[in-house]
Amino acid sequence: MIRVDTAAGTVQIGERTIGCTIGRGGACDAADKREGDGRTPRGSWPVRAVLLRPDRVAVPEGLTLPWRWIAPADGWSDDVRDPAYNRPVTHPHRFSAERLWREDGLYDVIVVLGHNDAPPVPGLGSAIFLHCRDGDRATEGCVAVARDTLLALLPQVRVGTLAEVR
């Protein structure tokens, strides 16, 4: 279990508790989450997979989660009009989509959380990830922790793990 305490700004994985940042708009119940509101949705989300940037990180030894490398053309749809809303896409993409290959390092390691994905409902939030932190800078709705810490903790996360965001 991954436990996120949005009020305390912490993530607990196994016996370790670390600091995190959340959305610039704070946290909200999942039913109140809206695309672009900058809020981190509270709820229990299955860990789906890990995405890694090959020129910046190595696969952590002991990683058992499904994973893949990202490429410069990789994106994630955030456009409510897109039939691929809240799904991975390839740029150029005809609808709005986040670029996963970023210069700021935020997406060097992405843990994909199963928020609003079974099936995705347009407008209820997309691209909710556990990803790398940029100091104390708030996210757009994700949960972020230090890159090296995230890489070290990934081998403790197994298929079937839930991220409980409270």
C-alpha positions as CSV (number, residue, x, y, z in Angstrom):
1,M,0.0,0.0,0.0
2,I,1.1,3.5,-0.8
3,R,-0.5,6.0,1.6
4,V,-0.6,9.6,0.8
5,D,-1.6,12.1,3.5
6,T,-2.4,15.2,1.6
7,A,-2.8,17.3,4.8
8,A,0.6,16.3,6.2
9,G,2.3,16.3,2.8
10,T,3.7,12.8,3.2
11,V,3.8,9.5,1.4
12,Q,4.3,6.2,3.2
13,I,5.6,3.2,1.3
14,G,6.3,0.2,3.5
15,E,7.9,1.5,6.7
16,R,9.2,4.6,5.2
17,T,7.5,8.0,5.3
18,I,8.7,10.8,3.0
19,G,7.7,14.3,2.1
20,C,5.6,15.0,-1.0
21,T,3.9,17.8,-2.8
22,I,0.4,17.7,-4.1
23,G,-1.8,19.8,-6.4
24,R,-1.6,23.5,-6.4
25,G,-5.4,23.5,-5.7
26,G,-5.0,21.2,-2.7
27,A,-6.9,17.9,-2.5
28,C,-10.6,17.0,-3.2
29,D,-12.8,14.0,-3.2
30,A,-12.5,12.1,-6.5
31,A,-16.2,13.0,-7.3
32,D,-15.3,16.7,-7.2
33,K,-12.1,16.4,-9.4
34,R,-12.3,18.4,-12.6
35,E,-9.8,18.6,-15.5
36,G,-7.5,21.5,-15.0
37,D,-8.5,22.4,-11.4
38,G,-5.0,21.6,-10.0
39,R,-6.4,19.4,-7.3
40,T,-5.2,16.0,-6.2
41,P,-8.1,13.5,-6.0
42,R,-8.6,11.6,-2.8
43,G,-9.4,7.9,-3.1
44,S,-7.8,4.5,-3.6
45,W,-6.1,4.1,-7.0
46,P,-4.4,1.0,-8.3
47,V,-0.8,1.3,-9.4
48,R,-0.9,0.5,-13.1
49,A,2.7,0.8,-14.4
50,V,5.9,2.8,-14.3
51,L,7.3,5.0,-17.1
52,L,11.0,5.8,-17.1
53,R,13.1,8.2,-19.1
54,P,16.0,6.2,-20.5
55,D,18.6,9.0,-20.7
56,R,18.2,10.0,-17.1
57,V,17.4,6.9,-15.0
58,A,18.1,3.2,-14.9
59,V,15.6,0.5,-14.1
60,P,15.6,0.0,-10.4
61,E,16.9,-3.4,-9.4
62,G,14.0,-5.5,-8.1
63,L,11.3,-3.6,-10.0
64,T,8.4,-6.0,-10.5
65,L,5.8,-3.6,-11.8
66,P,5.0,-3.4,-15.5
67,W,7.2,-0.6,-17.0
68,R,8.4,0.9,-20.2
69,W,10.7,3.6,-21.5
70,I,9.3,6.9,-22.6
71,A,10.3,8.5,-25.8
72,P,10.3,12.2,-27.0
73,A,6.9,11.8,-28.8
74,D,5.1,10.3,-25.8
75,G,2.1,12.2,-24.4
76,W,-1.0,11.8,-22.2
77,S,-4.3,13.1,-23.4
78,D,-5.9,15.8,-21.2
79,D,-8.5,17.1,-23.7
80,V,-12.1,16.2,-22.8
81,R,-13.0,16.1,-26.5
82,D,-10.4,13.5,-27.3
83,P,-11.6,9.9,-27.7
84,A,-8.2,9.0,-26.1
85,Y,-8.9,11.2,-23.0
86,N,-6.7,10.1,-20.0
87,R,-4.7,7.7,-22.1
88,P,-1.2,7.6,-23.5
89,V,-0.9,9.2,-27.0
90,T,1.9,10.0,-29.4
91,H,2.8,13.6,-30.5
92,P,2.0,15.2,-32.7
93,H,-1.6,14.6,-31.5
94,R,-4.6,16.4,-32.8
95,F,-6.0,17.1,-29.3
96,S,-4.3,18.7,-26.3
97,A,-2.0,16.3,-24.5
98,E,0.8,16.6,-21.9
99,R,4.3,15.8,-23.1
100,L,5.9,13.1,-21.0
101,W,9.4,13.9,-22.2
102,R,10.2,17.0,-20.2
103,E,13.3,19.1,-19.6
104,D,12.5,19.8,-15.9
105,G,12.9,16.2,-14.8
106,L,9.4,15.9,-13.3
107,Y,8.6,12.9,-15.5
108,D,11.9,11.1,-15.3
109,V,10.0,8.5,-13.3
110,I,6.2,8.2,-13.6
111,V,4.0,5.8,-11.6
112,V,0.7,5.7,-13.4
113,L,-2.2,5.6,-10.9
114,G,-5.6,4.3,-12.0
115,H,-7.6,7.4,-11.4
116,N,-10.5,7.9,-13.8
117,D,-9.3,5.2,-16.2
118,A,-11.8,2.3,-16.0
119,P,-13.3,3.8,-18.2
120,P,-12.1,7.4,-18.3
121,V,-14.9,10.0,-18.0
122,P,-14.1,13.2,-19.8
123,G,-13.6,16.1,-17.5
124,L,-13.0,14.1,-14.2
125,G,-9.2,14.4,-14.4
126,S,-6.4,12.9,-16.4
127,A,-2.7,12.1,-15.9
128,I,-2.8,11.6,-12.2
129,F,0.6,10.2,-11.4
130,L,3.2,9.7,-8.6
131,H,6.2,11.4,-10.2
132,C,9.4,13.3,-9.4
133,R,9.3,16.4,-7.2
134,D,10.7,19.9,-8.1
135,G,11.6,21.3,-4.7
136,D,8.4,22.4,-2.9
137,R,6.6,23.3,-6.2
138,A,3.0,22.1,-6.2
139,T,1.8,19.8,-9.0
140,E,-1.1,20.1,-11.4
141,G,-2.9,17.4,-9.4
142,C,-0.4,14.6,-9.0
143,V,1.7,13.5,-6.0
144,A,5.4,14.2,-6.3
145,V,8.4,13.0,-4.3
146,A,12.2,13.2,-4.7
147,R,13.4,11.3,-7.8
148,D,16.1,9.2,-6.0
149,T,13.7,8.3,-3.2
150,L,11.0,7.3,-5.7
151,L,13.5,5.1,-7.5
152,A,14.7,3.5,-4.3
153,L,11.1,2.8,-3.1
154,L,9.7,1.3,-6.4
155,P,11.0,-2.2,-5.8
156,Q,8.7,-2.3,-2.7
157,V,5.6,-1.7,-4.8
158,R,4.0,-4.8,-6.3
159,V,1.3,-5.5,-8.9
160,G,-2.0,-5.0,-7.1
161,T,-0.7,-2.3,-4.9
162,L,-3.1,0.5,-4.2
163,A,-2.3,4.2,-3.7
164,E,-4.5,5.4,-0.9
165,V,-4.8,9.2,-1.2
166,R,-6.4,10.9,1.9
